[in-house]
Amino acid sequence: MHHPSTEETGRARRLAHLGWALCECAADIEAGSMEKAAHRLSQAVGLKAATGDGPLPRLAVPAVDCLARRLIRGMVPAVADALIDPSDHLDRRCVMAARRSFFDLSPFPKAAVAVSNRVILEAMENEKNVHVIDFAGPAAQPCQWIQLLRDFKSRPEGPPHLRLTIVYDDEKFLATVSESLVDEADELDVPFQLHCVAAQIEALDFNDLHGVLGLKSGEARALVCTQQLHRLLAAAADDDGGGVARSFSAAGRHFNKQMANVARLQQMASTSSCPPSIGGACEDDDESAYRSPATPLSFVSPPLTTPPPQFQMPPPALASFLAAARTTISPKVAVLVEQEASHNGVSFRKRFAEALHYYGAVYDSLDAAAAAYRRPDAERAEVERAVLAVEIRDVLLHEGARRRERHDRLHQWGFRMEVAGFRRVPLSYVAIREGDDMVRRCGLRGCENREHGGCLMLCWRSLPLYSVSAWRPDRGAEADGIGGEYLPLSESIGSSCICMEL
């Protein structure tokens, strides 16, 4: 048994004090105690210098920067406004290289891709015309779509005519991807069309997704949203005001109907006798059983769940997108990949503590990966600087509509999807196994996958970092009035997020 040395014990104590000083500084800033915050920040800077290298001291660099900027903002707002945000001046080529390195180093995006591809293949069994619509996240790489082409090629019934639409915000990346995919499809002899949309998800016209995505009749569609839906939570956000909506008649009618739906869901859950999975799921006798395609365990689609505590109704942009996704795209399956973190709250103190905990695990996983794969420290450092630090600054520095990185937990996303008229499709045994196989091939002992209520949690040292879930439009949603009436984006301009606390 290893007994820690005096030096190891001292360093562990300094690391604990560093985390404590950072969180106390955030609490003082939220309380407006700027002198106390400045003292705590000075403590944190000294502790960071004394702890040497490691995941937490490196994470403390962007954390201290954010605390210092918020401290200046509280004391001298004009000076804070004049400061340059380093995230705004990153070289685009360096960012793309860092994203590639993140995909190579971290097992989590690769596992998410493996599970997503398997879900699509299962849903598209025997389909002749398939359209996959991928709202690609920051970890997107050509290999994920190349693997999908190969998987379709190996189908026993032969490949379908495959159309792939990629929505991504970098034209050069899309051009490179386009060339790689067309060459691969030609080599595999797979009938293939590629449609690239160079845009961010929040900039799309959700009232014209049919035209934007090039939808055609007679095609079976799959929708993939990888670390993108949380960006739509920023629309109409009113963090400073606590999310209280102004009085608009149309928004009021919409809110009342949604509250009626929520009340009905609560009543359904309160009369249910089965134990909860994600918020309380059991078999719904009123709907014919829907079984996940190619699912050996014959899972049955669970019913609607109870709303989680402090649940916020979807803001207009997210509500409009989900309504258009359900009615316009009408996918056979939709795959949602999101960070499993709580970075969408109003309280800066709580958000800071959650970010320190979450990104501490992400930094630790990258540290282990770089050591295991014998990659240079500079590569790992560039991922932390150009990818993770940018996310951290957005989580900790920005408020209101400016804050895009609004990560939320699976139970929150589950209820949003259900209110929008989607039902969960439990992941098949094969899909979960492929995610497990990918994690094992990466060879990092701290990685593990955890099945939860038919969804998959990708964990580092037992801490969930990402969730993968599958959904389908609810055939009875229109008849039940659930998710059937969301304000069009054009009608929601100027209204705030409508919130509910339970």
VOGU-3710 file (C-alpha; in Angstrom, 3 decimals, decimal comma):
1> mhhpsteetg> 0,000/0,000/0,000  1,301/3,414/-0,954  1,646/5,828/1,957  1,718/9,489/0,882  4,915/11,329/1,686  5,017/14,561/3,610  5,548/16,406/0,332  2,511/14,738/-1,270  0,363/15,490/1,759  1,453/19,126/1,730
11> rarrlahlgw> 0,683/19,501/-1,967  -2,738/17,914/-1,532  -3,456/20,376/1,272  -2,380/23,322/-0,889  -4,585/22,096/-3,755  -7,568/21,876/-1,404  -6,880/25,398/-0,145  -6,546/26,623/-3,731  -9,983/25,298/-4,635  -11,446/26,750/-1,454
21> alcecaadie> -9,912/30,200/-2,054  -11,208/30,303/-5,634  -14,763/29,372/-4,594  -14,734/31,841/-1,697  -13,609/34,593/-4,073  -16,528/33,785/-6,378  -18,932/33,904/-3,414  -17,568/37,291/-2,321  -17,934/38,675/-5,858  -21,546/37,506/-6,009
31> agsmekaahr> -22,208/39,116/-2,611  -20,599/42,383/-3,738  -17,821/42,154/-1,125  -15,085/43,323/-3,448  -12,381/43,919/-0,833  -12,804/40,410/0,559  -12,858/39,048/-3,009  -9,591/40,820/-3,799  -7,994/39,265/-0,682  -9,204/35,780/-1,639
41> lsqavglkaa> -7,940/36,258/-5,182  -4,510/37,214/-3,882  -4,537/34,052/-1,760  -5,486/31,933/-4,767  -2,702/33,386/-6,907  -0,126/32,579/-4,219  -1,452/29,044/-3,742  -1,456/28,429/-7,489  2,210/29,382/-7,697  3,035/27,050/-4,780
51> tgdgplprla> 1,263/23,969/-6,141  3,335/23,558/-9,304  1,949/21,864/-12,406  -1,134/19,686/-12,549  -4,764/19,796/-13,686  -6,078/22,075/-10,915  -3,226/24,625/-11,015  -3,604/24,816/-14,804  -7,394/25,172/-14,505  -6,794/27,929/-11,962
61> vpavdclarr> -5,205/30,072/-14,694  -8,435/30,801/-16,643  -10,437/30,686/-13,398  -8,289/33,394/-11,772  -8,450/35,456/-14,973  -12,268/35,313/-14,933  -12,435/36,207/-11,242  -10,085/39,157/-11,755  -12,168/40,459/-14,668  -15,406/40,127/-12,712
71> lirgmvpava> -13,762/41,849/-9,753  -12,727/44,770/-11,976  -16,213/44,839/-13,510  -17,727/45,220/-10,045  -15,334/47,972/-9,021  -14,548/49,907/-12,233  -17,000/48,902/-15,008  -15,424/51,245/-17,585  -12,037/49,544/-17,186  -13,630/46,093/-17,444
81> dalidpsdhl> -15,284/47,052/-20,724  -11,903/48,136/-22,115  -10,164/44,841/-21,374  -9,412/42,524/-24,284  -10,891/39,044/-24,117  -8,172/36,647/-25,334  -10,869/34,290/-26,647  -11,772/36,874/-29,285  -8,272/36,866/-30,781  -7,415/33,198/-31,162
91> drrcvmaarr> -6,037/32,146/-34,524  -8,669/30,042/-36,305  -6,098/27,501/-37,500  -4,841/27,024/-33,944  -8,414/26,488/-32,729  -9,106/23,853/-35,393  -5,821/22,075/-34,614  -6,671/22,111/-30,907  -10,123/20,659/-31,625  -8,516/17,840/-33,603
101> sffdlspfpk> -6,167/17,170/-30,705  -9,072/17,137/-28,263  -10,826/14,513/-30,392  -7,620/12,453/-30,528  -6,854/12,720/-26,817  -10,263/12,453/-25,190  -12,164/9,150/-25,377  -15,516/10,867/-24,815  -16,214/12,376/-28,271  -15,143/9,122/-29,923
111> aavavsnrvi> -17,473/7,108/-27,680  -20,333/9,528/-28,368  -19,762/9,157/-32,125  -19,762/5,351/-31,883  -23,059/5,338/-29,973  -24,682/7,950/-32,244  -23,741/6,055/-35,414  -25,131/2,801/-34,024  -28,422/4,475/-33,083  -28,733/5,854/-36,625
121> leameneknv> -27,947/2,494/-38,225  -30,547/0,738/-36,094  -33,224/3,312/-36,825  -32,524/3,195/-40,584  -32,663/-0,571/-40,970  -34,065/-1,472/-44,433  -34,487/2,220/-45,382  -33,496/2,968/-48,992  -33,259/6,777/-48,796  -31,609/8,136/-45,669
131> hvidfagpaa> -30,941/11,751/-44,720  -28,709/12,340/-41,689  -28,773/15,921/-40,397  -25,852/16,656/-38,086  -25,657/19,845/-36,045  -21,978/19,303/-35,385  -20,341/20,393/-32,158  -16,850/21,725/-31,472  -15,301/18,238/-31,386  -16,552/17,341/-34,892
141> qpcqwiqllr> -14,022/15,544/-37,108  -14,339/13,946/-40,599  -13,666/10,453/-39,238  -17,086/10,325/-37,559  -18,931/10,659/-40,889  -16,437/8,451/-42,731  -17,182/5,717/-40,201  -20,915/6,198/-40,800  -20,363/5,691/-44,538  -18,458/2,469/-43,834
151> dfksrpegpp> -21,134/1,246/-41,437  -23,869/1,805/-44,029  -21,748/0,050/-46,654  -21,520/-3,043/-44,437  -25,299/-3,375/-43,934  -26,570/-6,857/-44,890  -29,204/-5,277/-47,136  -26,611/-2,976/-48,747  -26,088/0,769/-48,381  -28,938/3,235/-48,826
161> hlrltivydd> -28,871/6,374/-50,889  -27,332/8,549/-48,189  -27,686/12,301/-47,864  -25,674/14,013/-45,161  -26,295/17,585/-44,062  -23,637/19,096/-41,792  -24,361/22,354/-39,976  -21,069/23,833/-38,787  -19,694/27,341/-38,424  -16,393/26,997/-40,323
171> ekflatvses> -16,407/27,038/-44,138  -12,798/25,822/-44,496  -13,503/22,858/-42,237  -16,611/22,018/-44,262  -14,635/22,211/-47,513  -12,042/19,776/-46,158  -14,747/17,459/-44,858  -16,595/17,586/-48,172  -13,570/16,452/-50,141  -12,807/13,611/-47,710
181> lvdeadeldv> -16,385/12,315/-47,630  -16,927/12,416/-51,394  -13,665/10,514/-51,959  -14,621/7,929/-49,332  -18,115/7,450/-50,765  -16,677/6,956/-54,259  -14,203/4,385/-52,978  -16,945/2,517/-51,085  -19,404/2,833/-53,982  -22,088/4,292/-51,673
191> pfqlhcvaaq> -24,681/6,576/-53,330  -23,967/9,805/-51,494  -24,892/13,498/-51,444  -23,448/16,090/-49,105  -25,080/19,349/-48,099  -23,023/21,755/-45,968  -24,545/24,684/-44,074  -21,930/27,129/-42,802  -23,761/28,632/-39,832  -24,214/28,501/-36,091
201> iealdfndlh> -27,378/26,855/-34,883  -28,654/30,025/-33,220  -28,374/31,963/-36,503  -30,663/29,636/-38,505  -34,192/30,486/-39,582  -36,186/27,852/-37,719  -39,292/28,800/-39,670  -37,572/27,601/-42,863  -35,628/24,508/-41,805  -37,116/22,721/-44,804
211> gvlglksgea> -35,240/25,017/-47,166  -32,123/25,503/-45,031  -31,556/21,765/-44,616  -32,663/20,810/-48,134  -35,318/18,353/-46,996  -36,958/16,127/-49,613  -40,007/13,916/-49,542  -39,616/10,162/-49,279  -36,489/10,184/-47,132  -36,034/8,706/-43,667
221> ralvctqqlh> -34,286/11,268/-41,471  -32,007/11,116/-38,468  -31,096/14,203/-36,455  -27,888/14,557/-34,432  -27,240/17,503/-32,087  -23,805/17,359/-30,489  -23,140/19,983/-27,802  -25,258/22,518/-29,665  -28,749/22,738/-28,159  -27,445/24,412/-25,007
231> rllaaaaddd> -26,508/27,434/-27,143  -30,210/28,050/-27,745  -30,767/28,464/-24,007  -29,009/31,828/-24,272  -31,752/33,344/-26,426  -33,900/35,778/-24,458  -32,008/34,845/-21,280  -32,495/37,294/-18,432  -29,966/36,218/-15,833  -29,851/39,497/-14,013
241> gggvarsfsa> -33,608/39,584/-13,676  -33,883/35,979/-12,583  -35,629/34,899/-15,746  -38,928/36,661/-15,054  -40,917/37,161/-18,249  -42,412/40,462/-19,256  -46,134/40,517/-19,921  -46,973/39,704/-23,527  -50,369/38,307/-24,398  -49,088/35,741/-26,905
251> agrhfnkqma> -46,327/34,605/-24,529  -48,867/34,445/-21,722  -51,186/32,178/-23,702  -48,250/29,969/-24,601  -47,067/29,849/-20,990  -50,515/28,983/-19,646  -50,839/26,081/-22,045  -47,406/24,767/-21,155  -48,182/25,055/-17,448  -51,337/23,038/-18,009
261> nvarlqqmas> -49,226/20,402/-19,713  -46,734/20,416/-16,830  -49,555/20,045/-14,308  -50,867/17,050/-16,226  -47,403/15,494/-16,289  -47,076/15,970/-12,542  -50,459/14,352/-11,967  -49,475/11,419/-14,181  -46,246/10,957/-12,238  -47,905/11,263/-8,827
271> tsscppsigg> -50,330/8,442/-9,639  -47,570/6,212/-11,013  -46,376/3,400/-8,793  -43,173/2,501/-10,589  -39,721/3,721/-9,515  -38,121/6,620/-11,431  -35,234/6,371/-13,859  -34,710/9,805/-15,347  -37,225/11,717/-13,323  -39,717/8,869/-12,955
281> acedddesay> -40,280/6,679/-16,012  -42,494/3,631/-16,394  -44,371/1,892/-19,146  -47,232/3,882/-20,673  -50,243/1,621/-21,180  -52,064/4,233/-23,278  -49,530/4,168/-26,090  -48,554/1,207/-28,180  -45,121/-0,073/-27,240  -42,290/1,446/-29,247
291> rspatplsfv> -39,189/-0,690/-29,248  -35,737/0,599/-30,058  -34,695/-0,901/-33,409  -32,402/-3,917/-33,085  -32,677/-3,852/-29,305  -32,003/-7,314/-27,859  -33,403/-6,303/-24,475  -36,678/-5,120/-26,077  -36,770/-1,849/-24,177  -40,093/-0,012/-24,202
301> spplttpppq> -40,254/3,745/-24,669  -40,859/5,282/-21,245  -43,504/7,941/-20,616  -43,180/11,603/-19,806  -41,216/12,520/-16,713  -41,799/14,821/-13,789  -40,227/18,273/-14,048  -36,912/18,568/-12,186  -36,496/21,164/-9,434  -36,024/24,741/-10,653
311> fqmpppalas> -36,908/23,712/-14,184  -37,037/26,560/-16,707  -39,441/26,305/-19,603  -37,524/26,357/-22,925  -36,745/29,878/-24,137  -38,309/30,842/-27,482  -35,319/29,932/-29,680  -34,992/26,421/-28,254  -38,757/25,926/-28,257  -38,973/27,004/-31,902
321> flaaarttis> -36,117/24,742/-32,934  -37,564/21,704/-31,162  -41,013/22,366/-32,604  -39,528/22,635/-36,117  -37,379/19,545/-35,522  -40,443/17,538/-34,548  -42,829/18,741/-37,243  -40,597/19,830/-40,154  -37,633/17,448/-39,888  -39,798/14,711/-38,313
331> pkvavlveqe> -36,846/12,353/-37,747  -37,142/8,636/-37,141  -34,603/9,213/-34,385  -32,847/12,213/-32,856  -29,574/11,827/-30,940  -28,653/14,390/-28,310  -25,117/14,701/-26,909  -24,555/17,291/-24,201  -22,140/18,119/-21,414  -23,425/16,689/-18,135
341> ashngvsfrk> -22,938/19,825/-16,050  -24,979/22,561/-14,428  -23,669/25,787/-15,981  -27,012/27,407/-16,791  -27,884/28,872/-13,407  -28,186/32,485/-12,346  -25,949/32,242/-9,279  -22,335/32,995/-10,177  -21,069/31,340/-6,982  -22,787/28,033/-7,754
351> rfaealhyyg> -21,850/28,188/-11,433  -18,213/28,793/-10,543  -18,070/25,868/-8,097  -19,737/23,573/-10,652  -17,328/24,691/-13,400  -14,308/24,120/-11,158  -15,535/20,610/-10,345  -16,506/19,734/-13,924  -13,521/21,156/-15,782  -11,177/19,835/-13,106
361> avydsldaaa> -12,264/16,348/-14,190  -11,907/17,243/-17,897  -8,387/18,613/-17,323  -7,503/15,509/-15,303  -8,723/13,204/-18,094  -6,644/15,083/-20,681  -3,636/14,908/-18,393  -3,999/11,127/-18,125  -4,592/10,760/-21,873  -1,521/12,803/-22,833
371> aayrrpdaer> 0,626/10,703/-20,495  -0,856/7,377/-21,642  -0,506/8,186/-25,351  2,902/9,852/-24,846  1,754/13,045/-26,507  3,754/16,247/-25,954  2,652/18,521/-23,134  2,395/21,370/-25,628  -0,436/19,594/-27,474  -2,436/19,081/-24,290
381> aeveravlav> -1,733/22,677/-23,237  -3,040/23,975/-26,572  -6,296/22,054/-26,109  -6,683/23,635/-22,682  -5,887/27,109/-24,011  -7,816/27,165/-27,294  -10,779/24,906/-26,504  -11,458/24,466/-22,803  -10,385/27,913/-21,579  -12,695/29,507/-24,171
391> eirdvllheg> -15,633/27,501/-22,787  -14,669/28,355/-19,218  -14,491/32,083/-19,940  -17,920/31,978/-21,536  -19,398/30,091/-18,566  -17,839/32,388/-15,953  -17,602/35,812/-17,575  -20,742/36,299/-19,605  -24,331/36,825/-18,533  -27,662/37,053/-20,292
401> arrrerhdrl> -27,820/36,419/-24,009  -24,017/36,736/-24,311  -23,441/33,466/-22,418  -23,635/30,623/-24,952  -22,132/27,747/-22,984  -25,212/26,922/-20,880  -24,642/23,255/-20,127  -27,395/21,424/-18,293  -27,941/17,955/-16,917  -29,680/15,069/-18,638
411> hqwgfrmeva> -32,835/15,254/-16,535  -33,288/18,898/-17,569  -32,849/18,027/-21,251  -35,163/15,065/-20,863  -38,007/17,195/-19,632  -37,419/19,853/-22,307  -37,535/17,213/-25,017  -40,721/15,693/-23,631  -42,497/19,021/-23,264  -41,517/19,673/-26,912
421> gfrrvplsyv> -43,247/16,483/-28,027  -40,423/13,913/-28,103  -40,256/10,544/-26,403  -37,106/8,824/-25,269  -35,799/5,844/-27,246  -33,695/3,687/-24,892  -30,278/2,922/-26,315  -29,876/-0,657/-27,467  -27,527/-3,157/-25,889  -25,396/-3,037/-29,043
431> airegddmvr> -25,118/0,770/-28,965  -24,064/0,787/-25,317  -21,582/-2,028/-25,953  -19,990/-0,119/-28,840  -19,543/2,883/-26,588  -17,933/0,622/-23,991  -15,668/-0,937/-26,615  -14,498/2,489/-27,771  -13,662/3,522/-24,211  -11,745/0,277/-23,623
441> rcglrgcenr> -9,754/0,747/-26,831  -8,674/4,162/-25,579  -6,986/2,406/-22,658  -7,577/4,994/-19,913  -8,388/3,380/-16,577  -10,392/6,351/-15,306  -12,940/6,190/-18,134  -16,230/4,400/-17,725  -19,674/4,366/-19,310  -22,791/4,220/-17,179
451> ehggclmlcw> -26,240/3,313/-18,512  -28,932/5,464/-16,919  -32,595/5,101/-17,769  -31,889/4,028/-21,343  -29,318/6,797/-21,871  -25,533/6,703/-21,565  -23,305/8,705/-19,249  -19,642/9,073/-20,243  -17,708/9,369/-16,989  -14,240/10,156/-15,729
461> rslplysvsa> -13,461/8,610/-12,344  -17,216/8,044/-11,814  -18,082/11,701/-12,558  -20,434/12,008/-15,575  -19,037/14,465/-18,137  -21,269/13,857/-21,178  -24,652/12,273/-21,817  -25,929/10,545/-24,956  -29,668/10,075/-25,401  -32,005/9,161/-28,267
471> wrpdrgaead> -35,483/10,544/-28,990  -38,333/10,304/-31,466  -41,331/12,546/-32,167  -44,272/11,525/-30,011  -47,103/10,372/-32,271  -49,659/11,408/-29,681  -48,190/14,822/-28,888  -50,516/16,814/-31,131  -53,604/15,045/-29,854  -52,528/15,506/-26,240
481> giggeylpls> -51,519/19,144/-26,749  -47,989/18,529/-25,484  -45,345/20,422/-27,399  -47,940/21,339/-29,979  -47,906/25,103/-29,615  -44,692/27,045/-29,367  -44,322/30,627/-30,348  -42,695/31,108/-33,760  -39,346/32,830/-33,441  -40,718/35,910/-35,194
491> esigsscicm> -43,409/36,286/-32,515  -41,043/35,821/-29,615  -38,592/38,642/-30,306  -38,264/40,849/-27,264  -39,792/38,436/-24,773  -37,805/36,975/-21,927  -37,436/33,375/-20,894  -40,495/32,152/-19,055  -39,408/30,323/-15,931  -40,955/28,095/-13,315
501> el> -39,537/27,038/-9,994  -40,937/24,003/-8,222
//
